[in-house]
Amino acid sequence: MAERLKDQFFTRSSVNALADTIKKIHPDFDKEKLIGLVFDSTWESKELKEMMRHTTECLHATLPESYKDALDILMQAAPHVKGFEALTLPDYVALYGMDDWDASLPALGYLTKYATSELAVRPFLAKDPERVMAYMRTWAEDPDPNVRRLASEGCRPRLPWAMALPAFKKDPSPIRPILEKLKDDASEFVRRSVANNLNDISKDHTEWVLDICERWMGRTKQTDDIVKHACRGVLKAGHTRAMRLFGFGDPAHMRIEQFTLDQNAIFIGDTVHFSFELVVGGETDSKVRLEYLIYFMKANGKLSKKVFQITENGYSPGKYTFKRKHAFVDMTTRKHHAGRHEITVVVNGVEKAKTSLELQENVSA
């Protein structure tokens, strides 16, 4: 079994290394007190993000009371702290620096060079987005790609693992100058953040994002890559305008035949194999995006759709056979429930064939 993230970071060894780094910078630092506070009776029950926040709070209990003095120590330590443990440094700013923005915001721009400040900047954005976006625009022009990435990643409306930004969900227009600035960035690391930001925005403002993507499409290979990654959500949703942007035309002349499952009832943990034929009509080649959907039964008895891509390719008129399999195995991100599940084949965003599968509890498991 793969080692859990929470067991790989914030170990006694890594927290000791963090404490040793601070001790070298600040000889009065009480290393043993920090270790004792961190590994208290609640430690083993904490998840990774809780471990980070707990360690931040323990640092606050052992660093100088003056925020600026503590911040100076952490900024000196930043180049020498690695792994998830380094996230406690910008987290310290988020937790204890809200009363000193003139010190905190430049500190986040510096700390992100060593451990991303994308989570830590968000409380500041939530409180005063206009003031923080002025920093973001400056960071977007920084020589360091980590700082430029912060300009985009930090203002994503739906950044995973972070607090959401309701103001930007409602109106993403303040983000646009950042995205326009960074779309041609030399770093793929930065450009991928631009795409992820647009994908976030597309969940609330699909047409707004497609307006941008249509204008960017065809400029360069790099911007084309951004547009494709940015549109992954709307493509999965079968949005017609997005389909046409990438050349996936109206599939009226395409159909699915001979859609069959090897079993119509399986147990949770088993695998179903299925096959079908894609029939492409017309007289010219067609660009095809082929997917299958599974409507999973939820615990409340309702169905929840998940999209799985099969291929994107060009096809001449004719008939093509596809065979696939799907394992109904429980994962950390999905727990299966007994009941009727629907499986659908989708061509260029349009559901073309559907069948059902009965998923049963495995009583012997």
N, C-alpha and C positions, 0 to 999 in steps of 0.2 A: 504494500500500500504506500502511495506517495506521502512524503512527509508534509504535514499541514504547514501553511505559512506561519501560523501562530507559534509553531514549535521551532521554526527556523530563525526567528528574529526575537529580539529582547530576551536572549538567553543570559545566563549568569556571566558567561564569558564576554558577550557583547556589551552588556550594561557595565561590566567592570572596565572594559576598554573605553567606553564613554566617560566613566568617572575618572579614569586615569588621564584622559585627555584634558578634562577640565582642571584636574589637580595640577597639571604642569603649568597651566595658564594662571591659575588662582590657587597658590599654595595653601591658603586657609580653608579651602574647600574640604568639607567633611565627607570623604568618600564612603566610609563605613555607614554613616547615617543614611546616605542615599541608598546604598544597597539594602539596608534593613527596611527602609520605607517602601522601596519598589517591590521586594519579594515578601509581601505581607500575606496574611491568611486568605486574601481574596484573589491573589495573583493567578492561580491555576484556572479559575473559572472565567477569566476575562478573554474576550476575543481580541484580535490583533489591534483594531482601532482603539479599543478600550485600554489595551496595554500601552499604546502610544500616549494617550491622554493621561493615564495614571502616572507614567514616567515623567511627563511634563510637570504634573502637579508636584511630584516628588523633587524635581529639580528646583521648583519654586521654593520649596521648603528648605532647601540647602544652599541656594545661591544668595548673594547679597540682596537685602530688602529693596534697595534702589533699582528700579526697572532699568534705567540706563546703564548702571554698573553691571547688572546681570546680562543685559543685551550685549554689552561690549565683550564679555567673556565668551558668550555663545558664538558671536561672530568670529572671534579668534579661533574658536574650536572647530567651526564649520568645515574648513578644508581637511580636517583630520578624522571626521566622523563618517562612517560608512553605513550602508544598509538602511532598513526601516528606522533604525534608531536615530538616524539623522533627521527624520521628520519631526522629532520632538523640538528641534530648534525653531523652525517657523511656527510650529504649534504653540510654542511659548509666546511668540509675538501675538498670535491670534487670541490667546487666552488672557494675557496680561498687558498687552500694549495698546488697547483700545482708547486709552486716555492720552496717548502721546503719538499721534499720527505722524508728526514730523520726523520722529525717530523710527517708527514702526514700518512705514511704507518703504522708505529706502532700504531698511534692513531686509524686508522680504525680497526686494529686488536683488540684494546681495546673496542672501541665503539660498535662493533658488538655483544658484550656480552649483550648489553641492547637494541639495535635497529640495525637491520641488516645493514651492510655496503656493501651489494651486489650490490646496485646501485652506491654507491659513489666510489667504487674501479675501476669501468669500465673506466673512463677517463684516469686513470693512466695506466691501461692495454692497452688501445688503443695507448697511447703514447710510452710506453716502455714495451712490454709484457714480455721480458726476465727478466727484473729487478723485475717486480711485481710477476712473477711466482716463483721466488726464495723465496719471502715472502709466497706465497701460499703453497709451499712445507713445510715451517716451520709451518704455521698455521694448516696444515693437521695433525700435530703431537701434537697440543695443548691439554691440559687436558679438556678445555671447549668445549662442542659439538657445541656451537654457532660459535666458532672460526673455528672449523674443517669444519663445514658446509659452512662457507664463502669461504674456499679453493675451494670447488666444485661449489657452487652456483654463486660465483662472476665471474667465468670464463666460465659460460654457453654461448655458442655462440649466442643464441637467447633468452636470459632471458626476460620474459614478463615485460613490463613497464620500460624497460631499453634500453640504446643504445646498438645496436648490436656490435659484435666484428668481423669485416670482416676477420681479419688475421686468427682467429680460425675457421671461416666458411671455409676458404680455406685450412687450414692445422691444424687439431685438435691434432696432435701428442704431442704438449707440455702439453696438458691436461691429457694425459694418465697416467703419474706417479701419479697424484693426485687421479684419479679414482681407480687405482690399490691399492693405499694406503688405501683408504676409503671404499672399497667394503666390508670389514669385520668389519666396525666400529660397536661399541656396540650400537650406537644410531640409531634408525629407522629414525629419523629426518635427520640425515646425509646421511644414505643410500638412502633415497628417493631423496635427491639432486643428488646423483650419477646417479640414474636412470633418473632423469629429464635432466641431462647434456647429457647422452647418447642419450636420445630421441631427444634433440636438434640437436646433431651431425648427427643423422640418416637421417635428412632431406637433408643433403648435402653429407654424406658419409655412405650410408646404409651398404655396404659390410664391411667397416671398423668396424662399430658397431657390425655387426653380427659375425665377427671374434672374437671379445671380448666376446660376449654373448655366443657363442658356447663353448668357453674355460671356462667360469665361470659356465655355466649350470651344475647342478648336484653336485656342491661342497658342498653347504649347503642350507638349506631352505631360509636363508637370501639372499644369492646371487641369488637363483632362483627367489625370489620376485623382486629383482633389475632387473633381466633380463626380466621378464614379463612386468614390468612397463616401462622399457626402450624401449621395442619393441612394445608398444601400437600403435605408429604411423605407423610402417611398417606392423603390422598385419592389421590395418584398411585399409591400401593400398593394402592388398591382396598379399604381397610379398611372393613368393613361398618358398624361403629359410627360412624365418621367420616362416611360417606355419609349415614346416616340423620340425623345431627346437622344437616346442611345441606339436608335435605328430599329427597335423592335416594333414592327408594324402591326396593323390590325390582323389578328389571327383568324379572321372569318373563313379563310381558305385552308385552315388547318384543323385537324380533328384527332382524337385519340380513340383507338380501337383496341379490342382484346385486352382490356385492363383487368387483370386477374391477380388474386392472392393465392399463395400456396396453401394457406389455412385461413379459415374465417373466424376461428376462435383460438386464442393462445393464452398462456399464463403470463402474468407480470414477470419479467426477467427473460422471456423468450424473444426470439427474432422472427419476424415475418418477411418472407421474400415475395416480391411482386414484379410483374412485367406488364408492358403495354407497347403498342405500336403508335408512333407518331406518323400521321399521314399529312404530307405537305402538298397542297394543290397549287394551282396557278401555273404560270409559264416561266417564271424567273426564280432565282435564288431568294430565299427568305432568311432573315436574321431571327433566330429563335432563342428566347430565354425560357428554359424548361425547369419547372419546379414541382415539388409535391408538398401538399399541406397535410398536416394531421390535426384534426380537431380532437384534442385530448379531453377526456372526462375529468372534471375537477371534483374536489371533495364535496362541493355544494350541489353537484348534479348538473352543472352547466358545462358547456364546451368552450375550450380555449384554443385558438388557432396558433400553430407554429409552422413557419415556412422553412423548407429545406431545398437548397438549390441542387439541380441535377447537372445542367450544362448551359452554356451560352455559345452558340455556334451558328454558322451559316449552313443552310440545307437546300439542295436542289429539290425540285418536285419529285416526290417519291414516298416510300414507306420505310420507316426506321424502327428497329426494335430496341427497347431499353429494358434492362433488368436491374433491380435494386433490392436492398434489404434494409430493414429498420429494426433496431433492438429496443424493446420496451423495458429497459433496465433503469432502475432508480438511480438518480444522481443527486448531487448536492443542489443542483439548480432545478431539478424536476422530480417530483414524486408521482408515480402512476397510481391511478385508481381504477378499480374494476368498473366495467360498463361498456357501452357501445361507443366506439371511436370511429370517426369518419376519415377516410384517406382520399385526397383529391389530387388529380394531375392538372397543373396550371401551365398554359401556353401564353406567353407574352401578357401576363397579368390576368388572363381569363380562365376561370375554372372550366375544364373541358370534359372531365370524367370523374365519377365519384363511386366509391364503394365503402362498405363498412366492415368493421372488425370488432368482435366481442373479446374484450380483455377480461381475464378472470383472475381472481386471487389464487396464489399458489399456496395451498393449505399445507403442503409438505415442507415449505421453506422455513 
